[in-house]
Amino acid sequence: MLSPPRRWIRDQPLSSVTSCVRRVLCSRRHSLWILLILLVVCIAIQTFVARQARNDKLTGLPHLRFTVSKQHLFPTLQNVWDGLQSETALAVNQELTLQTERATDLHHQNEEYGKPSNYILSRYVDTTINLATASQMKAGKVSAGKLPLPKHGNKVSPGLPGSLVLHSTRKGKDTHSPPSLFKAHIRSEHNKATCQPKSHIVFLKTHKTASSTILNILYRYGESRNLTFALPLNKHSQLFYPFPFASHFVEGVSSRSVREFHIMCNHMRFRKAEVAKVMPADTFYFSILRHPVAMMESIYIYYKSIPAFHKTHSLDDFLDNSWQNYNSSVTNNHYAHNILSFDFGFDNNIRAGAEDLEERASVAIAAIERDFHLILISEYFDESMVLLKHALCWSLDDVVSFKLNSRSERTRHPLLPSTAEKIKRWNALDWRIYLHFNTTFWHKVDSLIGQEQMKREVSQLRELQAKLAISCLKDGGAVDPSQIKDAGLKPFQYGAAVIQGYNLNPHIDRQTKTKCQRLITPELQYTDRLYTQQFPELAAKHRQANRMVALQRQRSDRTGAMEKVWVREAHQRQIIKHKFPNLKNEKASASAVLTHTAAGNKTRMP
């Protein structure tokens, strides 16, 4: 027996069956047409992408707008799109992956504690620009290489790094490609739009590293904005260095008279846990390093009076017998050995050949990278100031400066290569720390600013400082302390070094004079003034106490002088009595004393 559908078809007239078949065929033909249309659309899209890639190879412009949004524009065609990817697109994707891995290796510090937000943004910019130039690199027109080593004077500093950037080669000359300029423009525009100036700052002031100049920059910035400084207790000039820092070393902490501290920048031996008790959680930490060879030469001159150096005739004399001259338990001898490591809070007493030297250096480097957002390099001071300006979201005017606490050239002594090698071995821990952060410094320059923009801003900074020198300084530059007319602007002299200072230009208006005077005020005088501004009552008590001490010294000096006179006169009387035993009245004795004294003075005169 036939099933009902078949039976229905057999019973129907021929015309009805034909109509039904036509309807089925039409519906299937409609589906085929839809599929054909979709295929044509996909082919058109692929043709457009291939043409865009060829244009990018010629122009160097990024083709990001379409490739980034294709998944959002055509989600239903994703499977078809994946099947139609060309070999060129695959090569671009592979190159992008490779460049991203390289960027990750170079900027592994991105995931560490406290990196600036701009640093993370620059990683995204680097990746997108590498995508835009991937096809160029595949075609061999652009190569990834190292940046030229930054120079200081006519010498290239040892251990300097390179960073991955894009260079185009034409007629044998390396120039920056348009994408790198485009990248710098993106960074600049983003920084202007999103960067907020930082006012919570900790600067670890290291020794003989141009840190006094940076302290002056921070003092001027804070004073002009009425910020609060974490100043040493009881009007000290340092935060009780060389003792490890403790929070109660700061004036206003124990008394709770200060609610918020903005800037901490005086000498201390760093301890992050104690500093964090004083400073807010969003504080920006930075410091500065100097090549250990140059720093050791400066320290030997400046701290010549410490026990480790006192009996030596020269720096080579000390280095040749270092462990005989150096005793770590003697006060102030820490200046003579791995002083950078000591300032950062590490044990500085380690021999160059110690088995755990590399391990201790790695631990110290890791701790510094964890606790500090930025480490500057003294040999590249202007570049460091530009980098600091970007990290703090400041302006160039905020980081202009004159060199402070700098030695006269006549007290500098050039070192032999053999002496330099001795210093590197003696300060082996400092040397390893310096090499590492000299490298990361240039990585940060490349990621935050870019080499081209750095050159432009360094030039602008130097022009600005040259103009200030013309308007502010009488002699156009630093002078020896004997030539400084204002005693309030004379820097503290210590050791065998001759610390230079400045004279103000007398032909400037009052407002300009205030600005210029802040630029050249030495560290001790500036610290004293800020303490007086922040704690006027305590400053008045300290002044009164100092006056009392001075009066007591004067009285004791006067009493001592009178006692010397009385003793001398008594001695003279004894002599007179011995020589003139027949004198019986006091007047005759006094007259004889005077005559004897005058005669003695005449005989002593040449």
C-alpha positions as CSV (number, residue, x, y, z in Angstrom):
1,M,0.0,0.0,0.0
2,L,1.4,3.4,-1.0
3,S,2.2,5.9,1.7
4,P,-0.1,9.0,1.8
5,P,2.4,11.5,0.4
6,R,3.2,9.3,-2.7
7,R,-0.4,8.6,-3.2
8,W,-1.2,12.3,-3.0
9,I,1.4,13.0,-5.7
10,R,0.1,10.2,-8.0
11,D,-3.5,11.4,-7.7
12,Q,-2.5,15.0,-8.6
13,P,-2.7,16.3,-12.1
14,L,0.6,16.6,-14.1
15,S,0.6,20.4,-14.0
16,S,0.5,20.5,-10.2
17,V,3.5,18.1,-9.9
18,T,5.5,20.2,-12.3
19,S,4.7,23.4,-10.4
20,C,5.9,21.7,-7.1
21,V,9.1,20.6,-8.7
22,R,9.8,24.0,-10.0
23,R,9.3,25.5,-6.6
24,V,11.8,23.1,-5.1
25,L,14.3,23.8,-7.8
26,C,13.9,27.6,-7.5
27,S,14.5,27.4,-3.7
28,R,17.7,25.5,-4.3
29,R,18.8,27.9,-7.0
30,H,18.2,30.8,-4.7
31,S,20.5,29.3,-2.1
32,L,23.2,28.7,-4.7
33,W,22.9,32.4,-5.7
34,I,23.4,33.4,-2.1
35,L,26.5,31.3,-1.7
36,L,27.9,32.6,-5.0
37,I,27.3,36.2,-3.9
38,L,29.1,35.5,-0.6
39,L,32.0,34.0,-2.4
40,V,32.3,37.1,-4.6
41,V,32.2,39.3,-1.6
42,C,35.0,37.3,0.1
43,I,37.1,37.5,-3.1
44,A,36.6,41.2,-3.3
45,I,37.6,41.6,0.4
46,Q,40.8,39.5,-0.2
47,T,41.7,41.6,-3.3
48,F,41.2,44.8,-1.3
49,V,43.5,43.6,1.5
50,A,46.2,42.4,-0.9
51,R,46.1,45.7,-2.7
52,Q,46.3,47.6,0.6
53,A,49.3,45.5,1.7
54,R,51.1,46.4,-1.6
55,N,50.4,50.0,-1.0
56,D,51.7,49.8,2.5
57,K,55.0,48.3,1.2
58,L,55.4,51.4,-1.0
59,T,54.2,54.1,1.5
60,G,55.2,52.6,4.8
61,L,51.9,53.6,6.3
62,P,50.1,51.3,8.7
63,H,47.2,49.2,7.4
64,L,45.6,48.8,10.8
65,R,42.1,50.3,10.4
66,F,40.7,47.4,8.3
67,T,42.7,44.5,9.8
68,V,41.9,45.4,13.4
69,S,38.1,45.7,12.8
70,K,37.5,42.9,10.3
71,Q,36.3,40.5,12.9
72,H,33.7,43.0,14.1
73,L,32.6,44.0,10.6
74,F,32.2,40.4,9.2
75,P,31.7,38.0,12.1
76,T,29.6,35.6,10.0
77,L,32.3,35.3,7.4
78,Q,35.1,34.5,9.8
79,N,35.3,30.8,8.8
80,V,35.4,31.7,5.0
81,W,38.0,34.5,5.7
82,D,40.3,32.1,7.6
83,G,40.3,29.7,4.7
84,L,41.2,32.5,2.2
85,Q,44.2,33.9,4.1
86,S,47.1,34.4,1.7
87,E,50.8,33.6,2.3
88,T,51.6,37.3,2.5
89,A,49.1,37.7,5.3
90,L,50.5,34.7,7.1
91,A,54.0,36.1,6.8
92,V,52.9,39.4,8.3
93,N,51.3,37.6,11.2
94,Q,54.4,35.6,11.8
95,E,56.6,38.7,11.7
96,L,54.3,40.4,14.1
97,T,54.6,37.5,16.5
98,L,58.4,37.6,16.3
99,Q,58.5,41.4,16.9
100,T,56.1,41.1,19.8
101,E,58.3,38.4,21.4
102,R,61.4,40.7,20.9
103,A,59.6,43.6,22.4
104,T,58.5,41.5,25.4
105,D,62.1,40.4,26.0
106,L,63.4,44.0,25.8
107,H,60.7,45.4,28.1
108,H,60.2,42.5,30.6
109,Q,60.1,45.1,33.3
110,N,56.6,46.0,32.2
111,E,55.1,43.6,34.7
112,E,57.2,44.8,37.6
113,Y,56.0,46.9,40.5
114,G,55.2,50.5,40.0
115,K,56.1,51.1,36.3
116,P,54.7,54.4,34.9
117,S,51.5,54.1,32.8
118,N,53.2,55.6,29.8
119,Y,55.6,52.7,29.8
120,I,52.8,50.2,29.3
121,L,51.2,52.4,26.6
122,S,54.6,52.5,24.7
123,R,54.5,48.7,24.6
124,Y,51.2,48.8,22.8
125,V,52.5,51.5,20.4
126,D,55.6,49.5,19.7
127,T,53.5,46.4,18.8
128,T,51.2,48.3,16.5
129,I,54.0,50.0,14.7
130,N,55.8,46.8,14.2
131,L,52.6,45.3,12.6
132,A,52.5,48.3,10.3
133,T,56.1,47.7,9.2
134,A,56.1,43.9,9.1
135,S,55.6,43.7,5.4
136,Q,58.5,46.1,4.9
137,M,60.8,43.9,7.0
138,K,59.7,40.8,5.1
139,A,60.6,42.5,1.8
140,G,64.1,43.4,3.2
141,K,63.7,47.1,3.0
142,V,63.7,47.6,6.8
143,S,66.0,45.9,9.2
144,A,65.9,45.6,13.0
145,G,69.1,46.7,14.6
146,K,70.7,48.5,17.5
147,L,70.5,52.2,18.1
148,P,73.8,54.2,17.7
149,L,75.5,54.3,21.1
150,P,74.9,57.6,22.8
151,K,78.1,59.6,23.2
152,H,79.4,61.8,25.9
153,G,81.9,64.2,24.5
154,N,84.1,62.3,22.0
155,K,83.9,59.0,23.8
156,V,81.5,56.2,23.8
157,S,80.7,55.0,27.3
158,P,81.4,51.3,27.9
159,G,78.5,48.9,28.4
160,L,75.9,51.1,26.6
161,P,73.0,49.2,25.2
162,G,71.1,49.3,22.0
163,S,67.3,49.0,21.6
164,L,65.3,47.5,18.8
165,V,64.3,50.2,16.4
166,L,63.6,50.4,12.7
167,H,66.1,51.9,10.3
168,S,65.9,52.4,6.5
169,T,69.1,52.2,4.5
170,R,69.5,54.4,1.5
171,K,72.8,55.3,-0.2
172,G,74.7,53.7,2.7
173,K,73.2,56.1,5.3
174,D,71.0,55.0,8.3
175,T,68.0,57.2,8.9
176,H,64.9,56.8,11.0
177,S,62.0,55.4,9.0
178,P,58.7,57.3,8.9
179,P,57.0,54.7,11.3
180,S,59.4,55.6,14.1
181,L,58.6,59.3,13.6
182,F,55.0,58.4,13.6
183,K,55.5,56.4,16.8
184,A,57.2,59.3,18.5
185,H,54.3,61.6,17.5
186,I,51.8,59.1,19.0
187,R,53.7,59.1,22.3
188,S,53.9,62.9,22.4
189,E,50.2,63.4,21.7
190,H,49.2,60.8,24.2
191,N,51.5,62.3,26.9
192,K,50.0,65.7,26.4
193,A,46.5,64.4,26.6
194,T,46.8,62.0,29.6
195,C,49.9,62.8,31.6
196,Q,49.3,64.4,35.0
197,P,52.3,66.0,36.9
198,K,53.5,63.8,39.8
199,S,54.1,65.5,43.1
200,H,54.7,62.5,45.4
201,I,58.4,61.8,44.8
202,V,61.3,60.1,46.6
203,F,64.8,60.7,45.3
204,L,67.6,58.6,46.7
205,K,70.4,61.1,46.8
206,T,73.6,59.2,46.1
207,H,77.2,60.5,46.7
208,K,79.2,62.3,44.0
209,T,76.7,61.6,41.2
210,A,75.4,65.2,40.4
211,S,72.6,64.5,43.0
212,S,72.9,68.0,44.5
213,T,71.8,69.5,41.2
214,I,68.8,67.2,41.1
215,L,68.0,68.1,44.7
216,N,68.0,71.7,43.7
217,I,65.5,70.9,40.9
218,L,63.2,69.2,43.4
219,Y,63.5,71.9,45.9
220,R,62.6,74.6,43.4
221,Y,59.7,72.6,42.0
222,G,58.3,71.9,45.5
223,E,58.8,75.4,46.8
224,S,57.1,77.1,43.8
225,R,54.1,74.8,44.3
226,N,53.9,75.0,48.1
227,L,54.6,71.3,48.5
228,T,55.8,69.7,51.7
229,F,59.2,68.2,52.1
230,A,60.2,65.3,54.3
231,L,63.1,67.1,55.9
232,P,65.6,65.8,58.5
233,L,64.7,66.0,62.2
234,N,66.1,68.8,64.3
235,K,67.3,70.7,61.3
236,H,69.9,68.2,60.3
237,S,71.3,68.4,56.7
238,Q,70.9,64.6,56.1
239,L,68.4,62.0,57.2
240,F,70.9,60.7,59.8
241,Y,73.1,59.1,57.2
242,P,74.9,56.6,57.3
243,F,72.4,54.9,59.6
244,P,69.7,52.9,57.8
245,F,66.7,55.2,57.3
246,A,63.9,55.1,59.9
247,S,60.6,57.0,59.6
248,H,61.1,59.0,62.8
249,F,64.2,60.6,61.2
250,V,61.7,63.0,59.4
251,E,60.6,66.2,61.1
252,G,56.8,66.1,61.7
253,V,56.4,62.3,61.7
254,S,56.6,61.6,65.4
255,S,54.8,64.8,66.4
256,R,52.2,64.1,63.6
257,S,52.3,67.8,62.8
258,V,52.4,67.1,59.0
259,R,49.5,65.3,57.3
260,E,51.1,64.7,53.9
261,F,54.6,64.7,52.6
262,H,55.2,65.3,48.9
263,I,59.0,65.1,48.3
264,M,61.8,63.3,50.1
265,C,65.3,63.9,48.7
266,N,68.0,64.4,51.3
267,H,70.8,61.9,51.9
268,M,69.8,58.6,53.5
269,R,70.7,55.0,53.5
270,F,67.6,53.6,51.8
271,R,65.1,51.3,53.5
272,K,61.9,51.0,51.4
273,A,59.7,49.7,54.3
274,E,60.5,52.7,56.4
275,V,60.3,55.2,53.6
276,A,56.8,53.8,52.7
277,K,55.7,54.7,56.3
278,V,56.3,58.4,55.5
279,M,55.4,58.7,51.8
280,P,52.0,58.0,50.0
281,A,51.4,54.8,48.1
282,D,51.5,56.5,44.7
283,T,55.0,57.9,45.3
284,F,57.4,57.9,42.4
285,Y,60.9,56.6,43.3
286,F,64.1,57.4,41.4
287,S,67.8,57.7,41.9
288,I,71.0,58.3,39.9
289,L,74.2,56.3,39.3
290,R,77.7,57.4,38.2
291,H,80.4,55.4,36.5
292,P,82.3,53.8,39.5
293,V,85.7,54.8,38.1
294,A,85.0,58.5,37.9
295,M,83.0,58.4,41.2
296,M,85.9,56.8,43.0
297,E,88.3,59.5,41.9
298,S,85.9,62.2,43.1
299,I,85.3,60.4,46.4
300,Y,89.0,60.0,47.1
301,I,89.5,63.8,46.7
302,Y,86.4,64.8,48.6
303,Y,86.7,62.4,51.5
304,K,90.5,62.4,51.8
305,S,90.3,62.8,55.6
306,I,88.5,59.5,56.3
307,P,90.6,56.8,58.0
308,A,90.8,54.6,54.9
309,F,92.3,57.4,52.8
310,H,94.1,59.5,55.3
311,K,97.5,57.7,55.4
312,T,97.7,57.0,51.6
313,H,99.6,59.2,49.2
314,S,97.4,58.6,46.1
315,L,94.4,56.7,44.9
316,D,96.7,54.0,43.4
317,D,98.5,53.7,46.8
318,F,95.1,53.0,48.4
319,L,94.0,50.5,45.8
320,D,97.3,48.6,45.8
321,N,96.9,48.0,49.6
322,S,93.1,48.4,49.8
323,W,92.3,45.6,52.4
324,Q,95.2,46.8,54.6
325,N,94.0,50.4,54.5
326,Y,90.3,49.6,54.7
327,N,88.5,48.6,57.9
328,S,84.7,48.4,57.5
329,S,84.2,48.8,61.2
330,V,85.8,52.3,61.3
331,T,83.4,55.3,61.1
332,N,83.1,56.8,57.6
333,N,85.1,54.1,55.8
334,H,82.0,53.0,53.9
335,Y,82.7,55.9,51.5
336,A,85.8,54.0,50.3
337,H,84.1,50.8,49.1
338,N,81.0,50.2,46.9
339,I,79.4,53.4,48.1
340,L,76.5,53.1,45.6
341,S,75.6,49.7,47.0
342,F,75.8,51.1,50.6
343,D,73.5,54.1,49.8
344,F,70.9,51.7,48.3
345,G,70.9,49.7,51.6
346,F,73.1,46.7,50.7
347,D,76.1,45.2,52.3
348,N,79.1,46.9,50.5
349,N,81.8,44.7,51.9
350,I,82.6,42.0,49.3
351,R,85.7,41.0,47.5
352,A,85.9,41.0,43.7
353,G,86.7,37.3,43.6
354,A,84.0,36.3,46.1
355,E,82.0,33.2,45.1
356,D,78.7,34.9,45.8
357,L,79.5,38.2,44.0
358,E,77.2,37.5,41.0
359,E,74.4,36.3,43.2
360,R,74.6,39.3,45.4
361,A,74.7,41.6,42.4
362,S,71.6,39.9,41.0
363,V,69.8,40.3,44.3
364,A,70.7,44.0,44.5
365,I,69.7,44.7,40.9
366,A,66.3,42.9,41.4
367,A,65.6,44.9,44.6
368,I,66.4,48.2,42.9
369,E,64.2,47.4,40.0
370,R,61.4,46.5,42.4
371,D,61.7,49.6,44.5
372,F,62.5,52.3,42.0
373,H,60.6,53.4,38.9
374,L,63.6,55.1,37.3
375,I,67.4,55.0,37.6
376,L,69.3,57.9,35.9
377,I,72.9,58.0,34.7
378,S,75.1,60.9,35.7
379,E,77.3,60.7,32.5
380,Y,74.2,61.6,30.5
381,F,72.8,64.2,32.8
382,D,70.8,66.2,30.2
383,E,69.3,63.0,28.7
384,S,68.4,62.0,32.3
385,M,66.6,65.2,32.9
386,V,64.6,64.8,29.8
387,L,63.7,61.3,30.7
388,L,62.8,62.4,34.2
389,K,60.6,65.2,32.8
390,H,58.6,62.6,30.8
391,A,58.4,60.2,33.7
392,L,57.1,62.9,36.1
393,C,55.0,64.7,33.4
394,W,56.8,67.9,34.0
395,S,58.0,70.6,31.6
396,L,61.5,71.5,30.4
397,D,61.4,74.6,32.6
398,D,61.0,72.4,35.6
399,V,64.2,70.5,35.0
400,V,66.6,73.3,34.0
401,S,69.6,73.6,36.3
402,F,73.1,74.8,36.9
403,K,75.7,72.4,38.2
404,L,75.9,72.5,41.9
405,N,78.6,71.1,44.3
406,S,80.9,70.6,41.4
407,R,84.7,70.6,41.7
408,S,87.1,73.0,40.1
409,E,89.0,71.5,37.2
410,R,92.3,72.1,38.9
411,T,91.4,69.5,41.6
412,R,90.5,66.8,39.0
413,H,93.1,64.1,38.3
414,P,93.0,61.9,35.1
415,L,93.3,58.2,35.8
416,L,95.4,55.6,34.0
417,P,93.7,52.6,32.5
418,S,95.4,50.4,35.0
419,T,93.9,52.5,37.8
420,A,90.4,52.2,36.3
421,E,90.7,48.4,36.2
422,K,91.7,48.4,39.9
423,I,88.7,50.5,40.8
424,K,86.3,48.2,38.9
425,R,87.7,45.2,40.8
426,W,87.6,47.0,44.2
427,N,84.1,48.2,43.6
428,A,82.9,45.1,41.8
429,L,79.4,45.2,43.2
430,D,78.9,48.9,42.1
431,W,80.3,48.1,38.7
432,R,77.8,45.4,38.0
433,I,74.9,47.5,39.2
434,Y,76.0,50.4,37.0
435,L,76.4,48.3,33.9
436,H,72.8,46.9,34.3
437,F,71.1,50.2,34.8
438,N,73.1,51.9,32.1
439,T,71.5,49.4,29.8
440,T,68.0,49.8,31.1
441,F,68.3,53.6,30.9
442,W,68.5,53.5,27.1
443,H,65.7,51.0,26.9
444,K,63.5,53.4,28.8
445,V,64.6,56.3,26.5
446,D,63.5,54.2,23.5
447,S,60.2,53.1,25.0
448,L,59.1,56.4,26.6
449,I,60.5,59.0,24.2
450,G,62.4,57.8,21.2
451,Q,65.9,58.8,20.1
452,E,64.8,61.6,17.7
453,Q,62.6,63.3,20.2
454,M,65.3,62.9,22.9
455,K,67.8,64.7,20.7
456,R,65.4,67.6,20.1
457,E,64.5,68.0,23.7
458,V,68.1,67.8,24.9
459,S,69.0,70.6,22.5
460,Q,66.0,72.7,23.7
461,L,67.1,72.1,27.3
462,R,70.6,73.2,26.7
463,E,69.5,76.3,24.8
464,L,67.2,77.2,27.7
465,Q,70.0,76.8,30.3
466,A,72.4,78.8,28.2
467,K,69.9,81.7,28.1
468,L,69.5,81.4,31.9
469,A,73.2,81.6,32.4
470,I,73.4,84.8,30.4
471,S,70.6,86.5,32.3
472,C,71.4,85.1,35.8
473,L,75.1,84.8,36.2
474,K,77.6,87.6,36.4
475,D,80.5,85.7,35.1
476,G,78.5,83.4,32.8
477,G,79.5,80.3,34.8
478,A,80.9,78.8,37.9
479,V,83.7,80.5,39.9
480,D,86.1,79.4,42.7
481,P,84.7,79.9,46.2
482,S,87.2,82.7,46.9
483,Q,85.5,84.8,44.2
484,I,81.9,84.4,45.5
485,K,80.8,87.7,46.9
486,D,77.5,86.6,48.7
487,A,78.4,84.4,51.6
488,G,74.9,83.0,51.6
489,L,75.6,81.5,48.1
490,K,79.0,80.0,49.0
491,P,79.0,76.2,48.9
492,F,80.3,74.1,51.8
493,Q,84.0,73.2,51.3
494,Y,85.1,69.8,52.4
495,G,88.2,67.7,52.0
496,A,90.8,68.5,49.3
497,A,88.2,69.4,46.7
498,V,87.5,73.0,45.7
499,I,83.7,73.3,45.3
500,Q,82.7,76.0,42.9
501,G,79.7,78.4,43.1
502,Y,78.1,81.3,41.3
503,N,77.7,85.1,41.5
504,L,74.4,86.7,40.5
505,N,74.1,89.2,37.8
506,P,73.5,92.5,39.5
507,H,71.5,94.0,36.6
508,I,68.3,91.9,36.9
509,D,64.9,92.7,38.2
510,R,63.5,91.4,41.5
511,Q,61.4,88.6,40.1
512,T,64.2,87.3,37.9
513,K,66.6,87.6,40.8
514,T,64.4,85.4,42.9
515,K,64.3,82.7,40.2
516,C,68.1,82.9,39.6
517,Q,68.9,82.8,43.3
518,R,67.0,79.6,43.7
519,L,69.0,78.1,40.8
520,I,72.4,78.7,42.5
521,T,71.5,78.3,46.2
522,P,73.7,75.5,47.7
523,E,72.2,72.5,49.3
524,L,72.8,73.3,53.0
525,Q,71.4,76.9,52.7
526,Y,68.4,75.8,50.7
527,T,67.6,73.0,53.2
528,D,67.8,75.4,56.0
529,R,65.5,77.9,54.3
530,L,62.9,75.2,53.5
531,Y,63.0,74.0,57.1
532,T,62.4,77.5,58.3
533,Q,59.4,77.9,56.0
534,Q,57.8,74.5,57.0
535,F,58.5,74.7,60.7
536,P,58.9,78.3,61.7
537,E,58.5,77.7,65.4
538,L,61.0,74.9,65.6
539,A,63.4,76.9,63.5
540,A,63.1,79.8,65.9
541,K,63.9,77.4,68.9
542,H,66.9,76.1,67.0
543,R,68.2,79.6,66.3
544,Q,67.8,80.5,70.0
545,A,69.6,77.3,71.1
546,N,72.4,78.0,68.6
547,R,72.7,81.6,70.0
548,M,73.0,80.2,73.5
549,V,75.7,77.8,72.4
550,A,77.6,80.5,70.6
551,L,77.4,82.8,73.7
552,Q,78.7,80.0,75.9
553,R,81.6,79.4,73.5
554,Q,82.4,83.1,73.5
555,R,82.3,83.2,77.3
556,S,84.5,80.1,77.6
557,D,86.8,81.5,75.0
558,R,86.9,84.9,76.8
559,T,87.4,83.2,80.2
560,G,90.1,81.0,78.7
561,A,91.9,84.0,77.2
562,M,91.7,85.8,80.6
563,E,93.0,82.8,82.4
564,K,95.9,82.7,80.0
565,V,96.6,86.4,80.7
566,W,96.4,85.8,84.5
567,V,98.8,82.8,84.2
568,R,101.2,84.8,82.1
569,E,101.2,87.7,84.5
570,A,101.6,85.5,87.5
571,H,104.6,83.9,85.8
572,Q,106.0,87.3,85.1
573,R,105.7,88.2,88.8
574,Q,107.5,85.2,89.9
575,I,110.3,86.1,87.5
576,I,110.5,89.7,88.8
577,K,110.6,88.5,92.4
578,H,113.4,86.2,91.6
579,K,115.3,88.9,89.8
580,F,114.5,91.8,92.1
581,P,114.2,90.4,95.6
582,N,114.6,93.9,97.2
583,L,111.3,95.3,95.6
584,K,108.7,95.7,98.4
585,N,105.7,97.6,97.1
586,E,103.2,96.5,94.4
587,K,103.7,99.6,92.3
588,A,107.4,99.0,91.9
589,S,106.7,95.4,91.1
590,A,104.2,96.3,88.4
591,S,106.6,98.8,86.9
592,A,109.3,96.3,86.9
593,V,107.0,93.7,85.2
594,L,106.1,96.1,82.4
595,T,109.7,97.1,81.9
596,H,110.8,93.5,81.8
597,T,108.0,92.5,79.4
598,A,108.8,95.5,77.1
599,A,112.5,94.6,77.1
600,G,111.7,91.0,76.3
601,N,109.5,92.0,73.4
602,K,112.3,94.2,72.0
603,T,114.7,91.4,72.2
604,R,112.3,89.0,70.3
605,M,111.7,91.6,67.5
606,P,113.7,90.9,64.3
